[in-house]
Amino acid sequence: MNITTILGLMINAMLVCTPPLLLAALGSCFSERSGVINIGIEGMMTIGAFVGAVVAYYTGNGWLGFLCGGLSGAAFGVLHAVLCITYNADQTIAGTAINFIGPGLAVFLCKAMFDNSSDSPSLDPASKLPKMFDGVFPAGSFGYNVISTYSAAYLSFLLVLIVWFIFFKTRFGMKLRAAGEHPEACETLGINVRRVRYVCVITSGFLAGLGGAFVTLSTVSQFRPSVIVGQGFIAIAAVIFGKFNPQGALIGCLIFGFCNGLKSLIGQNNIVSPNIISMIPYIVTILALVLFVGKSRVPAANGKPFIKSK
C-alpha cells in the first residue's frame, strides 16, 4: 500500500466521519447563538438515526429517510423549545432528559417493530444515500476515495456557507445573534425573542437529526443502540472549539472527523489495542475543551431564561 493510497483512505475516512458531526455542530450553533443551551444534540441525533434507517428500509429511498430523520430531530427540538422557552425549564436538565428519551424511545420502537431486536435490518445499497461521481474513478484509486463520497457529505459542507451567510449577512441572523446577547434590548426594538429562539432550537434539532440519519444511511447501514454514542457531545465540543461560529465549527469537526477516521484505519490493522484506539476521539475532545473553553466567548444570554416584560 503506497503513500497515495493511504492518504486517500485517510481523507475518505475523514469525509465520512465529519458530516454527521458537522450537521449536529451547525445545529448547535443555531441554538447556542440564540441563547438556548442544547445539550440534547446526542438524543436528537439518535432518534434521527433510527427514523432515517426505518424509513429508508420500508421505502427504499435514502433521501426520504434522511429528511424524515431530520424531521424527527426537529420534533425533539420542539420539545426542548417548549420546555426551555415557554416554561423556562433548566436548559441543561432538559437537554440531558432528551439524551435519555431519544435513545430509549428509539430502542423501544425498534424492538416493537423488529421482533424484539434492538438493531434494525441492514439496508441494501439502493436504500442508502447515493454517492456522487460513483463509477467515475476506478475502485480503490485516490480519486475514488477522495471525490466519490456521499452526496449528503457535500451538502453538509455547503451548509456551512449557507449558515454563515444566514448568521452574518441577513436580518434574521442579526436578530438571532442579538437574541443570544441582549434579549431585553431586542424586545424594546420589537423583535420577538421567543419566536427567534423557537426557530433556532427547532432548526438545531432538524440538523442534529440529519446528522444522525447520515450515520445509519451511509457506512453503518442500520440502526444500533450504540451507533451515535458520543458523537453529539463531540459536536458540541467542536462548536466550543470553533467559538460558536459555523466556520470555526467546521475546523473543529474536520479535526474530530480525522481522529475518528484514524481510529477506523488503525483499528483494521490490529497493531494497537482496540480499547486504546476507541479513546482517540474522546481524548481529543477533552483536550479541545481544556484548551479552548476559556478562550471561547459564550453568548452573554446563553442559558438564561428570557421572561418577557409586561
C-alpha positions in Angstrom: 0.0 0.0 0.0 1.7 3.2 -1.2 1.5 6.6 0.4 -1.1 7.9 -2.1 -3.5 5.1 -1.2 -3.0 5.6 2.5 -3.6 9.4 2.1 -6.7 8.7 0.0 -8.1 6.3 2.7 -7.4 8.8 5.4 -9.2 11.6 3.6 -12.1 9.2 2.7 -12.4 8.2 6.4 -12.4 11.9 7.4 -15.1 12.8 4.8 -17.3 10.0 6.0 -16.9 10.8 9.7 -17.1 14.6 9.5 -20.6 15.2 8.1 -22.7 13.9 11.0 -20.6 15.9 13.4 -20.8 18.9 11.2 -24.5 18.8 10.8 -25.0 18.4 14.5 -22.5 21.2 15.2 -24.3 23.6 12.8 -27.5 22.8 14.7 -25.8 23.5 18.0 -24.6 26.9 16.6 -28.2 27.9 15.9 -29.4 27.1 19.4 -26.4 28.4 21.3 -26.1 31.7 19.4 -29.8 32.4 20.1 -29.3 31.9 23.8 -30.6 28.4 24.4 -28.2 25.7 25.6 -28.9 22.4 23.7 -27.2 19.5 25.5 -29.8 17.2 23.9 -28.0 17.1 20.5 -27.0 13.5 21.2 -30.6 12.4 21.8 -31.8 14.2 18.7 -29.1 12.5 16.6 -30.1 9.1 17.9 -33.8 9.5 17.1 -32.8 10.8 13.7 -30.6 7.8 13.1 -33.4 5.4 14.0 -36.1 7.1 12.0 -33.8 7.6 9.0 -32.9 3.9 8.9 -36.6 2.7 9.4 -38.0 5.0 6.7 -35.3 4.0 4.2 -35.8 0.3 5.0 -39.6 0.5 4.3 -39.5 2.9 1.4 -36.2 2.1 -0.3 -35.4 5.8 -0.5 -32.3 7.1 1.3 -33.1 10.7 0.7 -36.6 10.3 2.2 -35.1 8.6 5.2 -32.6 11.4 5.5 -35.3 14.0 5.5 -37.5 12.1 8.0 -34.5 11.7 10.3 -34.2 15.5 10.3 -37.9 16.0 11.0 -37.8 13.6 13.9 -34.9 15.6 15.4 -36.9 18.7 14.8 -39.8 17.2 16.8 -37.4 16.7 19.7 -36.3 20.3 19.1 -39.9 21.4 19.6 -40.0 19.6 22.9 -36.8 21.2 24.0 -38.1 24.6 22.9 -41.4 24.3 24.8 -39.6 23.2 28.0 -36.9 25.9 27.9 -38.5 28.9 26.2 -42.2 28.6 27.1 -41.9 27.1 30.6 -38.3 28.4 31.4 -37.1 24.9 32.4 -33.4 24.5 33.3 -31.9 24.1 29.8 -29.1 21.7 30.9 -31.5 19.4 32.6 -34.0 19.5 29.7 -31.2 18.6 27.3 -30.0 15.8 29.5 -33.5 14.4 29.7 -33.7 14.4 25.9 -30.4 12.5 25.8 -32.2 9.7 27.8 -35.5 9.9 26.0 -34.1 9.8 22.4 -32.1 6.5 22.7 -34.7 4.9 25.0 -37.6 5.7 22.6 -35.5 4.6 19.6 -34.7 1.2 21.1 -38.2 0.7 22.4 -39.7 1.3 18.9 -37.0 -0.8 17.2 -37.9 -3.8 19.5 -41.6 -3.2 18.9 -41.1 -3.2 15.1 -38.4 -5.8 14.5 -39.2 -8.9 16.6 -37.7 -7.6 19.9 -34.4 -6.8 18.2 -32.6 -3.6 19.2 -31.0 -3.5 15.8 -32.9 -2.6 12.6 -32.4 -4.7 9.5 -29.5 -3.9 7.3 -30.2 -1.6 4.3 -29.4 -2.7 0.8 -27.2 -0.3 -1.2 -30.1 1.1 -3.2 -31.8 2.2 0.1 -28.8 4.2 1.3 -27.7 7.7 0.5 -26.2 7.9 -3.0 -22.6 8.7 -3.8 -21.5 11.4 -6.1 -19.3 10.6 -9.1 -19.8 6.9 -8.4 -18.2 4.9 -11.2 -16.2 7.8 -12.5 -13.0 6.7 -10.8 -11.6 3.1 -10.5 -12.4 1.5 -7.2 -9.5 2.0 -4.7 -7.9 4.9 -6.6 -7.1 8.2 -4.9 -9.9 9.9 -6.9 -12.4 7.3 -5.8 -11.5 7.6 -2.1 -11.5 11.4 -2.1 -14.1 12.5 -4.6 -16.6 9.6 -4.8 -18.2 10.2 -1.4 -21.8 10.6 -0.3 -23.9 13.4 -1.7 -25.0 14.4 1.7 -21.4 14.9 2.8 -21.0 17.6 0.1 -24.4 19.0 1.3 -23.1 19.3 4.8 -20.1 21.3 3.7 -22.3 23.5 1.6 -24.5 24.2 4.6 -21.5 25.8 6.4 -21.6 28.6 3.8 -25.3 28.8 4.0 -25.4 29.0 7.8 -22.5 31.6 7.8 -24.5 33.7 5.3 -27.6 33.5 7.4 -25.7 34.4 10.6 -23.8 37.4 9.3 -25.5 38.6 6.1 -29.2 38.5 6.8 -31.6 40.4 9.1 -32.7 37.1 10.7 -29.1 36.4 11.6 -28.7 39.7 13.2 -31.8 39.1 15.3 -30.5 35.6 16.1 -27.2 36.9 17.4 -28.9 39.8 19.3 -31.3 37.4 21.0 -28.4 35.5 22.4 -26.6 38.6 23.6 -29.2 41.2 24.7 -32.7 39.8 24.6 -34.2 42.6 26.6 -32.8 45.2 24.2 -34.3 43.1 21.3 -37.7 43.2 22.9 -37.6 47.0 23.2 -36.9 47.1 19.4 -39.9 45.0 18.6 -38.1 41.7 18.0 -40.0 38.6 19.1 -37.2 36.9 21.0 -39.2 33.8 21.8 -40.1 33.3 18.2 -36.4 33.6 17.1 -35.3 31.1 19.8 -38.1 28.7 18.8 -37.0 28.8 15.2 -33.3 28.3 16.2 -33.9 25.4 18.6 -36.2 23.6 16.1 -33.6 24.1 13.4 -31.0 22.8 15.8 -33.0 19.6 16.2 -33.5 19.2 12.5 -29.8 19.5 11.7 -28.9 17.1 14.5 -31.5 14.6 13.2 -29.9 14.9 9.7 -26.5 14.1 11.3 -27.9 11.0 13.0 -29.6 9.8 9.8 -26.4 10.3 7.8 -24.7 7.7 10.1 -27.2 5.0 9.5 -27.8 5.8 5.8 -24.1 5.7 4.9 -21.5 3.5 6.4 -23.4 1.7 9.2 -26.4 0.8 7.1 -28.6 0.0 10.1 -29.7 1.4 13.4 -28.0 0.1 16.6 -28.2 1.4 20.1 -24.6 2.4 20.1 -24.5 3.9 16.6 -24.4 7.6 17.8 -22.8 7.2 21.3 -20.6 10.2 22.0 -20.9 12.0 18.6 -23.4 14.6 19.9 -21.0 15.7 22.7 -18.1 15.8 20.2 -20.2 18.1 18.0 -20.8 20.4 21.0 -17.1 20.4 21.7 -16.4 21.3 18.1 -18.8 24.3 18.5 -16.9 25.5 21.6 -13.6 24.9 19.8 -15.0 27.0 16.9 -16.1 29.8 19.1 -19.8 29.3 18.3 -19.3 30.2 14.6 -20.1 27.8 11.7 -16.6 28.3 10.1 -14.9 27.5 13.4 -17.2 24.5 13.9 -16.1 23.2 10.5 -12.5 23.2 11.5 -13.3 21.5 14.8 -15.4 18.8 13.1 -12.6 18.2 10.5 -10.2 17.6 13.3 -12.5 15.3 15.2 -13.6 13.6 11.9 -9.9 13.0 11.2 -9.5 11.4 14.6 -12.5 9.1 14.0 -11.1 8.2 10.6 -7.7 7.5 12.1 -9.4 5.3 14.7 -11.2 3.3 11.9 -8.0 2.8 9.8 -5.7 1.9 12.7 -8.4 -0.5 14.1 -8.2 -2.5 10.8 -4.6 -3.4 11.4 -4.8 -4.8 15.0 -1.5 -3.1 15.8 -2.8 -1.2 18.8 -5.4 -2.4 21.3 -8.9 -1.6 20.1 -9.8 -0.2 23.5 -7.0 2.4 23.2 -7.9 3.2 19.6 -11.6 3.9 20.6 -10.4 6.5 23.0 -8.7 8.7 20.4 -11.7 11.0 19.5 -12.7 11.5 23.2 -9.1 12.3 24.2 -9.0 15.0 21.5 -12.4 16.2 22.7 -11.2 16.6 26.3 -8.0 18.4 25.1 -10.1 20.8 23.0 -12.4 21.6 25.9 -9.5 22.1 28.3 -7.5 24.3 25.8 -10.3 26.3 24.2 -13.2 26.7 26.6 -11.6 29.6 28.4 -10.8 31.3 25.0 -14.3 30.9 23.6 -16.7 33.8 24.3 -20.1 32.3 25.1 -23.1 34.5 24.1 -24.0 36.7 27.0 -27.6 35.4 27.4 -26.8 31.8 26.7 -28.6 29.5 29.1 -30.6 32.4 30.7 -34.4 32.1 30.5 -36.0 35.1 28.8 -39.0 36.4 30.7 -41.0 38.8 28.6 -41.7 42.1 30.4 -45.4 43.0 30.8 
